[in-house]
Amino acid sequence: MADQKRRTYYFELTDTPNIFWVDLSKLDLSIGQPMRMLPVEGAPVMAGEVSSRFEKQTDFQFMPGSDPGAQK
């Protein structure tokens, strides 16, 4: 769920009963900033505001694909 006026995004994971949220105004989303990710798999149980728990990540690498319209 998202509250667009307050720039807050709420989460609830399927394996824990806690609700946590990200205050987007606390994140630097400007151009040139490193990519960040909120680790949830194997992480401690989260509750409350979690914007400080985002970690730097390497750029996402797409898997090579094939062009379905290409001739063989």
N, C-alpha and C positions, 0 to 999 in steps of 0.2 A: 504494500500500500504506500502511496506517496502523498505528501502534503505539499503541493506546489507553492503555496503562499509562504510557508515557513522553510521551504527548500530542505525537507526532511524525508528520507526514505526508510520505511519500516520493514523489518524482516522477521520471519518466524521459520525456523528450520523444522523439518519433519521429525528429527530424532531428539529434540529438546523442547521443553514447553516454554522456554523464555522468549520474550520479544526483545529485539535490539534494533537500533536505528542509527542512521548516518546523517549527521547535520552537514549537508553539502556546502554550506557557507564556511565550514572549517577546513575544507579541502582546497588546495591550489589547483584549479582546473585550467590554468592559462596555458597557451601554446608554449611548447618547449619543455614543459615539466615532464619528469619521468613517469612512466606507466606505473600504476600502483594497483594492488589487489588485496582484498580482505580474505585472509586464509580462514576457511571454516572447517575444512576436512581435517580431522585430527587435532583441531585447536581446542583450547579450554572452552568450557561453556561460556557463552557471551550473553550479557544482559545490559540494557541501557545504551548510552551513546558510545559508538565504537570508531569514530573517525580517526582517532590516534593510533588504531591498530592496523591501518593499511600499511603494506610493505612494498618496497620497490620491486618491480618485476622486469624481466627482459621483454623486449618486444615480442608479440605473438607471431609465430611463424606458421603460415598456412602450409598445409600439405600439398604437394604437387598434384594437380588433377589433369584430366584430359578434356579436350574440347569435344563435346558430343557431336558437333557439326563438322569436325575436321574429317577430311578424306584420308583413307589409309592407302 
